Amino acid sequence: MKTERPIIPDGEHRVLQFRPRVSSHPRTLRGIGTVQPLRAEIQAHGHAEPLDLSRYEQPREQPDDFRHRMLANIAALAFTIALTAIGIWLAVSIADLRRTQDCVLMGRRDCVKITTPHL
């Protein structure tokens, strides 16, 4: 499919001038793994403000309960392990039932495994 561009006379072309914004807060540029303040803002203010998350922190009503958090993480890990074990057991059981059903549907009579105790 061919695309056509509109024909614009030379008198209608305009170049827009973009000016950088000036703000009171330092902006940062994100590089590969680092965050650095803009050079223009360092030159304007004479220094760079610390780049940390302290301005977003809010005072807490109660201190963290690390013991409760650790117990909750252990409980979550135990639940995940139990859920994984149940899933594996269920998959093995379904595969064994499918094998037995396929054997019976083929007309064979020796499909069930008989275990004998070892003396």
C-alpha positions in Angstrom: 0.0 0.0 0.0 1.5 3.4 -1.0 1.3 6.2 1.5 1.0 9.8 0.2 2.3 12.8 2.1 0.5 16.0 1.9 2.2 18.7 -0.1 2.9 21.8 2.0 4.1 25.0 0.4 7.4 26.4 1.7 5.7 29.4 3.3 3.8 27.3 5.8 6.9 25.6 7.4 7.7 26.8 10.9 10.4 25.9 13.3 9.3 25.9 16.9 11.8 27.0 19.6 11.7 24.8 22.7 13.1 26.4 25.9 14.0 24.3 28.9 11.8 24.6 31.9 13.1 26.2 35.1 12.0 24.6 38.3 12.9 25.0 42.0 13.5 21.3 42.5 16.6 19.6 40.9 15.8 17.3 38.2 17.8 14.2 37.5 19.0 12.3 34.4 18.9 8.6 34.5 22.0 6.9 33.1 23.0 3.3 33.2 22.5 2.4 36.8 23.1 5.9 38.2 21.1 9.0 38.9 22.9 12.3 38.4 21.7 15.9 38.9 21.6 18.1 35.8 24.7 20.2 35.3 22.8 23.4 34.7 21.1 23.1 38.1 24.3 22.4 39.9 25.8 25.5 38.3 22.7 27.6 39.1 22.5 26.5 42.8 26.2 25.9 43.3 25.6 22.5 44.8 23.6 19.3 44.3 21.0 18.2 46.8 21.4 14.6 48.2 19.6 12.1 46.0 17.9 9.8 48.5 14.4 8.8 49.5 14.3 10.7 52.8 11.9 13.3 51.4 9.3 10.5 50.8 9.5 9.0 54.3 6.6 9.4 56.6 6.7 8.9 60.4 5.4 5.6 61.6 3.0 5.2 64.5 4.7 2.0 65.7 8.1 0.5 65.0 8.5 -2.4 62.7 7.9 -5.8 64.3 10.7 -7.8 62.7 9.8 -11.0 64.6 6.3 -11.0 63.2 7.6 -10.2 59.7 10.0 -13.2 59.9 7.3 -15.5 61.1 5.0 -14.4 58.3 7.8 -15.0 55.7 8.5 -18.5 57.1 4.7 -19.3 57.0 4.5 -18.1 53.4 7.6 -20.2 52.5 6.1 -23.3 54.2 2.7 -22.7 52.4 4.5 -22.4 49.0 6.5 -25.6 49.6 3.4 -27.5 50.6 1.5 -26.2 47.6 4.3 -27.2 45.3 4.5 -30.7 46.9 0.8 -31.2 46.5 0.9 -30.1 42.9 3.7 -32.6 42.1 1.9 -35.4 43.9 -1.3 -34.6 42.0 0.5 -34.6 38.6 2.2 -38.0 39.3 -1.2 -39.5 40.5 -3.0 -38.2 37.4 -0.2 -39.6 35.1 -0.4 -43.0 36.9 -4.2 -43.1 36.5 -3.9 -42.2 32.9 -1.4 -45.0 32.3 -3.6 -47.5 34.0 -6.7 -46.4 32.1 -4.8 -46.6 28.8 -3.8 -50.2 29.7 -7.3 -51.2 30.5 -8.7 -49.6 27.3 -6.2 -51.7 25.3 -7.8 -54.8 26.7 -4.9 -56.0 28.9 -5.5 -57.7 32.2 -2.2 -57.1 34.0 -2.5 -53.3 34.4 -2.6 -52.9 38.2 0.8 -53.1 39.9 0.7 -55.6 42.8 3.3 -54.9 45.4 4.7 -57.8 47.5 6.3 -57.4 50.8 10.1 -58.2 50.9 11.0 -60.8 53.5 
